[in-house]
Amino acid sequence: MGDGTGYANEMLDPQAFAAASEACGYFGLNELADLIKRIAVMNDGDELERATREYGRLVPFDQVLGDAFDRRFVVAPDDFDPVDA
């Protein structure tokens, strides 16, 4: 959502939001999963601006997402396909 939640709201379809929300939940980012569900159905600019600020609070830097992956990989490595170098 680098261009803000308004952009994501305009460009993504409901299936993309559902997949993103489910993925966030899988990786233990439950607040983010809930936010993504809410963004999918927002239609007010002010509400979307508040959602952008909330997203920034939950994901102040991209490494938050990488860290969530790392934590999940430690507890469920078999959920991931091996990568050939």
Backbone bond lengths (Angstrom), bond angles and torsions (degrees), N, CA, C in turn:
res aa  C-N    CA-C-N  psi(-1)  N-CA   C-N-CA  omega(-1)  CA-C   N-CA-C  phi
1 M - - - 1.436 - - 1.521 110.46 -
2 G 1.304 116.46 39.26 1.444 121.22 -177.85 1.516 114.27 -58.92
3 D 1.324 118.37 -26.07 1.462 121.79 178.51 1.519 112.25 -98.54
4 G 1.321 116.66 13.34 1.456 121.20 176.95 1.512 113.07 96.21
5 T 1.298 114.42 162.94 1.453 119.98 -176.62 1.522 111.97 -70.70
6 G 1.330 117.49 -28.70 1.461 120.02 177.14 1.513 111.37 -61.43
7 Y 1.313 115.79 -43.34 1.466 120.57 178.38 1.531 110.18 -63.59
8 A 1.325 116.13 -45.84 1.466 119.71 179.23 1.524 110.15 -61.53
9 N 1.318 116.50 -41.83 1.455 121.69 -179.41 1.529 111.28 -61.13
10 E 1.318 116.31 -37.89 1.467 120.77 179.88 1.522 112.74 -76.45
11 M 1.327 117.54 -34.58 1.463 120.99 -169.54 1.530 114.71 -95.15
12 L 1.320 118.08 -28.08 1.459 120.19 -173.95 1.522 110.80 -95.73
13 D 1.329 114.86 146.63 1.458 119.21 177.49 1.532 109.66 -90.05
14 P 1.320 117.06 167.06 1.474 120.16 -177.88 1.532 113.66 -56.37
15 Q 1.315 117.78 -34.25 1.462 120.26 179.15 1.528 111.63 -65.97
16 A 1.322 117.15 -37.02 1.467 120.35 178.52 1.533 110.11 -66.83
17 F 1.330 116.85 -41.82 1.460 119.80 176.81 1.522 111.11 -63.51
18 A 1.330 116.59 -41.97 1.471 120.03 179.76 1.516 110.61 -63.10
19 A 1.328 117.45 -42.76 1.466 121.11 179.20 1.524 110.97 -64.79
20 A 1.326 117.11 -41.85 1.465 120.67 179.52 1.521 110.84 -64.81
21 S 1.315 116.34 -42.39 1.459 120.31 179.12 1.526 111.01 -64.06
22 E 1.314 116.33 -43.95 1.470 120.38 178.78 1.528 110.84 -62.58
23 A 1.318 116.86 -41.73 1.464 120.71 179.50 1.529 110.54 -63.75
24 C 1.317 116.92 -43.29 1.466 119.81 178.51 1.518 110.73 -60.52
25 G 1.316 116.91 -42.20 1.459 120.41 176.83 1.510 111.80 -61.62
26 Y 1.319 117.03 -43.87 1.461 121.92 178.76 1.530 110.66 -58.00
27 F 1.316 115.74 -39.74 1.464 120.16 -178.27 1.527 112.78 -86.29
28 G 1.321 117.53 8.96 1.456 121.32 175.67 1.513 114.78 81.52
29 L 1.301 117.62 13.35 1.464 122.07 179.75 1.528 108.88 -98.19
30 N 1.325 115.19 65.63 1.461 120.77 -171.08 1.525 113.86 -66.03
31 E 1.326 117.74 -38.98 1.464 119.30 177.39 1.525 110.60 -63.65
32 L 1.321 115.92 -39.78 1.458 120.27 178.30 1.521 110.31 -67.01
33 A 1.320 117.51 -40.02 1.466 121.20 177.22 1.529 110.26 -58.37
34 D 1.324 116.59 -44.34 1.464 120.67 179.27 1.531 111.39 -65.19
35 L 1.323 116.38 -41.69 1.459 120.13 178.47 1.521 111.03 -60.92
36 I 1.306 117.40 -44.12 1.464 121.20 -179.34 1.526 110.81 -61.92
37 K 1.323 116.88 -39.94 1.469 119.78 176.20 1.524 110.86 -60.25
38 R 1.322 116.07 -41.16 1.469 120.01 -179.05 1.521 111.77 -69.07
39 I 1.338 116.36 -40.45 1.467 120.61 -179.76 1.525 110.49 -60.75
40 A 1.320 116.66 -36.95 1.461 121.13 -176.84 1.524 112.76 -57.37
41 V 1.326 117.32 -28.51 1.465 119.95 -175.77 1.530 112.91 -112.59
42 M 1.318 117.25 7.04 1.464 119.97 178.49 1.520 110.31 -75.06
43 N 1.337 115.54 146.10 1.458 119.40 176.29 1.524 112.22 -140.08
44 D 1.306 116.27 16.04 1.458 122.31 -179.53 1.520 109.27 -115.53
45 G 1.331 116.87 127.94 1.455 121.16 -178.09 1.514 114.17 -58.79
46 D 1.321 116.99 -41.64 1.468 120.12 179.33 1.529 110.47 -64.88
47 E 1.317 115.41 -40.80 1.466 120.18 178.52 1.526 110.61 -62.94
48 L 1.331 116.42 -40.72 1.466 120.55 178.79 1.527 111.11 -67.45
49 E 1.325 117.69 -35.73 1.469 120.04 176.10 1.525 110.91 -63.63
50 R 1.327 116.51 -42.57 1.475 120.02 176.47 1.529 110.17 -62.88
51 A 1.322 116.85 -38.32 1.462 120.72 178.85 1.526 110.84 -65.79
52 T 1.330 117.15 -35.73 1.465 120.13 177.09 1.525 110.07 -63.59
53 R 1.320 116.87 -41.85 1.474 120.02 177.62 1.524 110.72 -65.66
54 E 1.332 117.16 -40.01 1.463 120.18 178.30 1.522 110.50 -64.79
55 Y 1.322 116.85 -41.67 1.467 120.51 176.33 1.529 109.65 -58.64
56 G 1.318 117.07 -44.28 1.464 121.27 179.24 1.521 112.63 -62.22
57 R 1.318 116.13 -33.26 1.470 120.02 176.47 1.525 110.43 -70.36
58 L 1.334 116.96 -40.32 1.467 120.76 -178.67 1.525 112.57 -77.01
59 V 1.332 116.16 -32.50 1.469 121.63 -178.49 1.527 108.07 -130.32
60 P 1.340 116.86 74.39 1.471 119.29 -177.64 1.526 112.54 -69.92
61 F 1.312 117.34 -19.69 1.458 122.08 175.64 1.525 107.69 -152.92
62 D 1.333 116.47 152.53 1.467 121.45 -174.13 1.516 113.65 -59.09
63 Q 1.310 117.52 -25.20 1.465 120.47 -177.51 1.530 111.91 -62.01
64 V 1.326 117.08 -21.47 1.466 120.27 175.65 1.529 109.24 -55.40
65 L 1.330 116.09 -41.81 1.463 120.65 179.76 1.533 110.91 -70.38
66 G 1.312 116.90 -41.71 1.464 120.62 177.13 1.519 111.90 -63.03
67 D 1.305 116.51 -40.56 1.468 120.72 178.29 1.526 111.17 -63.55
68 A 1.332 116.48 -38.85 1.476 120.48 178.47 1.521 109.64 -63.52
69 F 1.329 116.58 -40.30 1.466 120.37 176.51 1.528 109.88 -61.27
70 D 1.318 116.27 -48.59 1.469 120.22 -178.54 1.523 111.67 -58.15
71 R 1.323 117.50 -43.32 1.473 120.40 178.99 1.522 111.25 -62.71
72 R 1.313 116.86 -42.16 1.461 120.43 -179.05 1.525 111.05 -68.45
73 F 1.314 116.60 -38.77 1.463 120.59 -179.07 1.529 110.82 -62.58
74 V 1.316 117.06 -36.47 1.462 121.12 179.66 1.529 110.65 -62.91
75 V 1.324 117.42 -40.85 1.468 119.81 -175.84 1.523 113.54 -90.17
76 A 1.332 118.11 -17.63 1.464 120.24 -177.68 1.529 111.72 -143.95
77 P 1.339 117.61 58.68 1.464 119.20 -176.67 1.529 113.37 -61.93
78 D 1.311 117.67 -27.12 1.468 120.08 -179.20 1.518 112.56 -71.89
79 D 1.332 117.16 -11.17 1.468 120.12 176.33 1.531 112.30 -74.28
80 F 1.320 117.01 -9.74 1.453 121.82 -173.85 1.510 110.78 -117.72
81 D 1.318 115.29 139.67 1.461 120.87 175.77 1.530 109.66 -72.45
82 P 1.334 116.96 144.74 1.465 118.33 176.45 1.520 111.25 -66.57
83 V 1.313 115.42 151.70 1.459 121.42 178.60 1.516 107.92 -109.01
84 D 1.313 116.06 126.39 1.464 120.56 176.69 1.518 108.80 -87.03
85 A 1.319 116.08 126.12 1.466 120.16 -177.86 1.495 111.40 -80.12
